[in-house]
Amino acid sequence: MRRVRRSLRRITRRQWGAVCATGLALLVAAAWMVRVPPGETPLLRIAGPSFIFNYRVADVYYGFTAEIMRPVPVSSTLTADFEDPAGGPPHRVSEKIFPQSRRYALRSPPLRGVRKGVPYHVTIRLLNRGDEKVLFETRLAARSNLDDSIAPSQPLTVGPGYEKNPSPAAAPRGDP
């Protein structure tokens, strides 16, 4: 133990500085090697799409969450075209991009006609402000593991307190 202390006392400040500088240089080199260049990072990271069945209010919809990964022009627009399971034109949903937020959740309006295992497509675009130039575009498919036939025809609850719907047609299946 005394030898170690004596040998540590013999190390000068210059030697300690060289050891610390070498260690710092190794850490910086390792960080540089594992970094992702900004040009290779996608503009958006998409989580989803997925279906949501809210049986209490008799809603079926699908949506996704987008996270901004690189700086984009302020007031750009995130647009999604959701395929309509009942047929007809796609439902378009848009949201402006602001610097205060990095995550955006977009969802379709309430839908009917959803079938189990059928792919329903959503096209996601990030449009530049002003000229509407496409900055990012992808097309994804959502598959439901349930049919919307399980959703009630009327909401089971009403109001902010989730009070039982007084309409007899709103009774859940299986109730007398």
HUWO-V742156 format. One record per backbone hydrogen bond with DSSP energy under -1.0 kcal/mol. CO is the residue of the C=O (numbers start at 1). NH is the residue of the N-H. If there is no record, write none. Layout:
# HUWO-V742156
CO,NH + CO,NH
This chain:
# HUWO-V742156
1,5 + 2,6 + 3,7 + 4,8 + 5,9 + 6,10 + 12,16 + 13,17 + 14,18 + 15,19 + 16,20 + 17,21 + 18,22 + 19,23 + 20,24 + 21,25 + 22,26 + 23,27 + 24,28 + 25,29 + 26,30 + 27,31 + 28,32 + 29,33 + 30,34 + 37,40 + 43,69 + 45,67 + 47,65 + 50,63 + 52,61 + 54,59 + 56,156 + 56,157 + 59,54 + 60,111 + 61,52 + 62,108 + 63,50 + 64,106 + 65,47 + 66,104 + 67,45 + 73,76 + 76,97 + 77,127 + 78,95 + 79,125 + 80,93 + 81,123 + 82,91 + 84,87 + 91,82 + 93,80 + 95,78 + 97,75 + 98,101 + 102,68 + 104,66 + 106,64 + 114,148 + 115,118 + 120,142 + 121,83 + 122,140 + 123,81 + 124,138 + 125,79 + 126,135 + 126,136 + 127,77 + 128,132 + 129,131 + 133,128 + 136,126 + 138,124 + 140,122 + 142,120 + 144,117 + 147,150 + 148,151 + 156,165 + 158,163 + 159,162 + 163,158 + 167,170 + 168,171 + 172,175
